[in-house]
């Protein structure tokens, strides 16, 4: 598994970089990406939907556990927008640049903020 380093607004995973520059083409492949969703108190968020959104075609849905950990299988090289949502929380879109397809990564941790009461 790769090591995670935070470099300003760039999250580097072995073979993967989390950034927000211009898009590059992406395709389905053999890569496996791991992640987890937590709230602001660093607690796991249980009911989560994680989708890898290609420029065209069907999204790749990650398999999500009750502990907020997820695994996306079939991710190819290129830049991917990842949509993360959970009931009662704000949604987020993060961008991942996959440089090499690997059999797994250190988890990409996404923090969701609770929605204010009444939303």
Phi, psi and omega in degrees: 000152182278169178256145182255132176231137176260119180238095184056241179261014181248125176257119184256127174242151180304113180086354182227147176226131178262113185214179175227038176277186181305151185286150170236158183296146177228162179211165174291152182202216184243006182287151177236126180241133180252150178201178174207151181244130181230160174268183183295341178267012180067020177269146179295144174259121191281312186261097187233145173243121180236122181231135172267118187259111176281166177298328175211157179095185183281144177288162172263122179268128177282149173277124187241133177266170179293343179271008179082359179275143181225163181215124177252127183245138177096023182269124180264181180295152177123182181266131182237138169267131181245119181262125182237125179216153176208143179302133179085003181232157173289145177277157177223149170238124175244158181244131182238132174257115179265113180267327180221138176279125180231172181274010178157159180225166166298151185294140170275117182265124177247129179256124176256142178262140177296142174286148176299153180304140179090002179256000000 
